[in-house]
Amino acid sequence: MNQQQQQEDYLWKRTAKSIVYFSLFTLSFFICFASCAGKTKRAETADTIALSPAPTFIADSAMAYIQAQCAFGPRVPGSAAHEACADWLVQQFRALGAEVSEVRATLNGYDGQPMACRNIQARINPDATDRVLITAHWDSRAWADNDADAANHHTPVMAANDGASGVAVMLEMARVIQQTGLSYGVDFVCFDLEDQGTPQWADSDGESYWCLGSTYWAQEAAVVGYRARYGVNLDMVGGRGARFLMESFSMQYGKPIVGMVWHLAIQLGFGQYFIAKEGGYITDDHLPVNRIAHIPCIDIIPCVENAASSFGDTWHTTADTPENIDPGALRAVGQTLLQLLYNDN
C-alpha cells in the first residue's frame, strides 16, 4: 500500500461511514465526503448539513489579536520582537485555560545561519485521547522580497496576514471553546520558522527552507506517537480579497475534510470566500503534518486572481499590515471551523 492509500485508509477508518452527497451551485458533479468525527447527521435535502449549535466567532476579537501581535513589530527569528511575542502567545493561551507547552530548537536557514525556533502548542481538554489539530505559523518573513519597491526587499514583513491572522483565528477559537466546551480535545499549534525560505534575491541551491518549524514538530510528533483525527492549517486567512480554493495537496491527503469544510462554509453564507473548485499544489505547514506525522491535514490558504501574487497583493511586502485585513475573511474561516468542531461534539 503506497503512502496516499495509507492516508486515505486511515482517514476513512477514523471518519463516519455515513456519506453525504451534495451539489455546489452550478457544479455538474457531486462531491462525496464523510463526517470527520462520525456525528454529523444527514439533513433533509442533499444540499444541506444538519448544523449543531456552535458558538459565535467574534471578528473584532480576532482583529485585536492581530493588532497585539503586530504591536511587537515584525516577529523575525532572533529578534526581540520574536521572543517577546512568543512569550505573549504562551501567556494568552494559558489565560484562556489551555495547557501550553513549547519545543525549542536551533535550525539552520538557507544561508547556513542558525535560527532559534519556538513551536508553541496549546491543548484544550488535554486528557482527552480523541483530538483534532488546528495549526498556523506565527513568524514574520525577514525580507519583503516580493515588494514592488526593490528598496524594501531587505525590510522585514509585519505579517499581519501572513502569520498573525491564522494565530488570531486560533486564539479566538480557543476563547469561545473554553466558554462553551467540547467533548473532545483540540490542539492549537503555532509553528515557527515557516516563512524563512530562500529570498528571491539570494542565490539558491534548490533546497527548500520553508516550513522548518512544522517539519521539526512533525518529526517529534512521529517519535512520540502523537495522533489526531485530522488537522487544519491556516495561512493568510485575513487578507482583503481572500478567496480560498481547495488546495491540491489537501485534496490528496484529506479530501473528505476539504469537502466538509467547504460545504459548511458555503452553507453558512461564506461562499464569497470559499470557492468550490480545486486550486494548485502549495508547499505549506500541512505537508510535514501529512507526510511525516501521518495526520490527514488540509490547508486553508488564499488563491487570489488579478493580484500581484496569487496569495494577495500584500504577500511578502511591507503592506502586510493590520490596515489591509478583512474582518469578514477572519469570521468566515473562524465560524466555519467552529461549526466543523461543534458538528462533531
C-alpha positions in Angstrom: 0.0 0.0 0.0 1.5 3.4 -1.0 1.5 6.5 1.2 -1.6 8.0 -0.3 -3.5 4.8 0.1 -2.4 4.5 3.7 -3.5 8.1 4.3 -6.9 7.5 2.8 -7.4 4.2 4.6 -6.5 5.8 7.9 -8.8 8.8 7.3 -11.8 6.8 6.3 -11.4 4.4 9.2 -11.5 7.3 11.6 -14.4 9.1 9.9 -18.1 8.3 9.6 -19.4 5.5 7.4 -22.4 7.7 6.5 -21.7 9.7 3.3 -23.4 12.9 2.3 -23.8 13.8 -1.4 -24.3 17.4 -2.3 -24.1 19.8 -5.2 -22.5 23.2 -5.1 -24.2 25.9 -7.1 -23.6 25.3 -10.8 -21.2 22.3 -10.4 -22.4 19.5 -12.7 -21.0 16.8 -10.5 -21.4 15.6 -6.9 -18.6 15.7 -4.2 -18.6 12.9 -1.7 -17.5 13.4 1.9 -17.8 12.0 5.4 -18.2 13.5 8.8 -14.8 13.8 10.3 -15.9 12.6 13.7 -18.8 10.5 12.8 -21.6 12.5 14.4 -22.7 14.8 11.6 -26.2 13.8 10.5 -27.8 13.7 7.1 -30.0 16.7 6.5 -33.4 16.5 4.9 -32.0 17.6 1.5 -28.8 16.6 -0.3 -27.6 20.1 -0.3 -27.6 20.9 3.4 -26.0 19.5 6.5 -27.8 19.5 9.8 -26.0 22.1 11.9 -25.4 21.6 15.6 -25.4 24.7 17.9 -22.0 26.4 17.7 -20.6 29.5 19.5 -20.2 32.8 17.6 -16.7 33.7 16.3 -16.1 37.4 17.0 -14.1 39.0 14.2 -13.3 42.2 16.2 -11.7 40.0 18.9 -9.6 38.3 16.2 -8.6 41.7 14.9 -7.4 42.7 18.3 -5.2 39.6 18.5 -3.7 40.6 15.1 -3.0 44.1 16.3 -1.5 42.8 19.5 0.9 40.6 17.6 1.9 43.4 15.2 2.5 45.8 18.1 5.6 43.8 18.9 6.9 44.6 15.4 8.0 42.0 12.8 8.4 38.7 14.6 11.6 37.8 12.8 13.5 34.9 14.3 16.3 36.1 16.5 14.8 39.5 17.2 13.5 40.9 20.5 10.0 41.1 18.9 10.1 37.4 18.1 11.0 36.4 21.7 8.5 38.8 23.3 5.6 37.7 21.0 6.3 34.1 21.8 6.1 34.8 25.5 2.8 36.7 24.9 1.3 33.8 22.9 2.1 31.4 25.8 0.5 33.8 28.3 -2.6 34.3 26.1 -3.3 30.6 25.6 -2.7 29.9 29.3 -5.0 32.7 30.2 -7.7 31.0 28.0 -7.3 27.9 30.1 -5.2 25.8 27.7 -2.4 23.6 28.7 0.7 25.1 26.9 4.0 23.5 26.1 6.9 24.6 23.9 9.5 22.9 21.9 12.6 25.0 21.3 15.3 24.1 18.7 18.0 25.7 16.7 17.6 25.2 12.9 19.8 26.4 10.0 18.4 28.7 7.4 19.1 29.0 3.7 22.4 30.7 4.4 23.5 28.2 6.9 23.0 30.5 9.8 21.3 29.1 13.0 17.8 30.4 13.9 16.0 30.0 17.2 12.7 28.1 16.7 9.8 28.1 19.2 6.9 25.9 18.4 4.0 26.5 20.8 1.3 24.0 21.5 -1.9 24.8 23.4 -4.1 21.9 24.4 -7.8 22.1 25.1 -9.1 19.2 27.1 -5.6 17.8 27.5 -6.7 14.5 29.0 -8.9 13.5 26.0 -7.5 10.9 23.7 -9.8 11.9 20.8 -8.2 15.0 19.4 -8.3 17.5 16.5 -5.3 19.6 15.3 -5.5 23.3 14.3 -2.3 25.0 13.2 -0.8 28.2 11.9 2.6 29.8 11.7 3.4 32.8 13.8 6.8 34.1 12.5 7.3 37.1 10.2 9.3 36.8 7.0 12.7 38.6 7.3 12.6 40.1 3.9 9.8 41.8 1.9 11.3 40.3 -1.3 8.0 40.5 -3.3 7.6 44.2 -2.7 7.1 46.4 -5.8 9.8 48.7 -4.4 13.2 47.0 -4.6 14.4 49.2 -1.8 12.2 47.2 0.6 13.4 43.8 -0.4 15.6 43.5 2.7 12.9 45.0 5.0 11.1 42.7 7.5 7.4 42.0 6.9 4.9 43.0 9.5 3.0 39.8 8.7 -0.5 40.9 9.8 -2.0 38.4 7.3 0.9 36.1 6.6 1.4 34.9 10.2 -0.7 36.9 12.7 -4.1 36.2 11.0 -4.0 32.4 11.5 -2.8 32.7 15.0 -5.6 35.2 15.8 -8.2 32.8 14.5 -6.9 30.1 16.7 -6.8 32.4 19.8 -10.4 33.5 19.2 -11.5 29.9 18.7 -9.7 28.8 21.9 -11.5 31.7 23.8 -15.0 30.7 22.7 -14.4 26.9 23.0 -13.3 27.3 26.6 -16.5 29.2 27.3 -18.8 26.6 25.8 -16.8 23.4 26.0 -16.2 20.4 23.7 -16.4 16.7 24.4 -13.0 16.0 22.8 -9.6 17.7 22.7 -8.3 20.4 20.4 -4.6 21.1 19.9 -3.7 24.6 18.6 -0.1 24.6 17.4 1.8 27.8 16.5 4.6 26.8 14.1 7.8 28.9 13.9 10.2 29.3 11.0 7.6 28.7 8.3 8.4 31.8 6.3 12.2 32.0 6.2 12.6 30.3 2.8 15.3 31.4 0.4 14.6 35.1 -0.6 14.1 35.9 -4.2 17.2 38.0 -4.4 19.5 35.3 -3.0 21.4 32.5 -4.8 19.5 29.3 -4.3 20.9 25.7 -4.3 17.4 24.4 -5.0 16.8 23.1 -1.4 13.7 24.2 0.3 14.0 26.1 3.6 10.3 26.7 4.1 8.3 25.1 6.9 11.2 24.4 9.1 9.3 24.6 12.4 6.4 22.4 11.3 8.9 19.8 9.9 10.6 19.7 13.3 7.3 19.4 15.1 6.1 16.6 12.8 9.3 14.7 13.4 8.9 15.0 17.1 5.2 14.0 16.8 6.0 10.9 14.9 8.6 9.9 17.5 6.2 10.2 20.5 3.3 8.7 18.5 1.0 11.8 18.7 -2.3 11.2 16.9 -5.2 13.4 15.9 -8.2 12.6 13.8 -7.4 15.3 11.3 -5.7 18.7 11.1 -6.5 22.1 9.5 -3.7 24.6 8.8 -4.5 28.3 8.5 -2.3 30.5 6.4 -3.0 34.1 5.3 -6.7 33.8 6.2 -7.4 37.5 6.7 -6.3 39.3 3.6 -8.6 41.7 1.6 -9.9 39.9 -1.4 -9.2 36.5 0.1 -10.6 33.6 -1.9 -10.0 30.1 -0.6 -9.8 27.3 -3.2 -9.4 23.6 -2.4 -5.7 23.3 -2.3 -4.5 20.2 -4.2 -2.3 18.5 -1.5 -5.2 18.9 0.8 -7.4 17.1 -1.7 -4.8 14.3 -2.0 -4.4 13.7 1.7 -7.7 14.9 3.2 -10.4 15.1 0.6 -13.3 14.3 3.0 -12.2 17.1 5.3 -11.9 19.6 2.4 -15.4 18.6 1.3 -16.9 19.1 4.7 -15.2 22.5 5.4 -16.1 24.0 2.0 -19.6 22.8 2.2 -20.1 24.1 5.7 -18.6 27.5 4.7 -20.9 27.9 1.7 -24.0 26.7 3.7 -23.1 29.3 6.4 -23.1 32.0 3.8 -19.4 32.4 3.2 -19.4 31.4 -0.4 -17.7 34.6 -1.5 -14.6 33.4 0.4 -14.7 29.7 0.0 -14.8 28.8 -3.7 -15.8 25.2 -4.6 -13.1 24.4 -7.1 -9.6 22.9 -6.8 -6.6 25.2 -6.7 -2.9 24.4 -7.1 -0.3 22.5 -5.0 1.1 24.7 -2.2 4.1 23.9 -0.1 2.9 24.8 3.4 2.9 23.6 7.0 0.3 20.9 6.3 2.7 18.9 4.2 5.0 17.8 7.1 1.9 17.0 9.2 0.7 14.7 6.4 4.0 13.2 5.2 5.9 12.9 8.5 3.4 12.8 11.3 0.9 10.9 9.1 -2.1 13.0 10.2 -4.5 13.9 7.4 -4.3 17.7 7.3 -5.7 20.3 5.0 -4.7 23.9 4.2 -6.9 26.9 4.1 -4.8 29.4 2.0 -5.9 32.1 -0.5 -5.7 31.8 -4.2 -6.5 35.3 -5.5 -7.0 36.3 -9.1 -5.9 39.6 -10.6 -3.5 40.4 -7.8 0.3 40.9 -7.6 0.5 37.4 -6.2 -1.9 34.5 -6.1 -1.6 34.9 -2.3 -2.8 38.5 -2.5 -1.3 42.0 -3.1 0.4 42.2 0.3 2.2 38.9 0.3 5.8 39.3 1.3 5.5 43.1 1.1 5.7 46.0 3.5 1.9 46.4 3.0 1.1 43.3 5.0 -0.3 45.4 7.9 -3.5 45.4 10.0 -5.0 48.0 7.8 -5.2 45.5 5.0 -7.0 42.8 7.0 -10.6 41.9 6.2 -12.6 41.1 9.3 -15.1 39.3 7.1 -12.5 36.8 6.0 -11.5 36.1 9.6 -15.1 35.5 10.5 -15.7 33.2 7.5 -12.8 31.0 8.5 -13.3 31.1 12.2 -17.0 30.5 12.2 -16.7 27.7 9.6 -14.1 25.9 11.8 -16.2 26.3 14.9 -19.1 24.8 13.1 -16.9 21.9 12.0 -15.8 21.2 15.5 -19.3 21.5 17.1 -21.0 19.4 14.5 -18.8 16.6 15.9 -19.3 17.5 19.5 
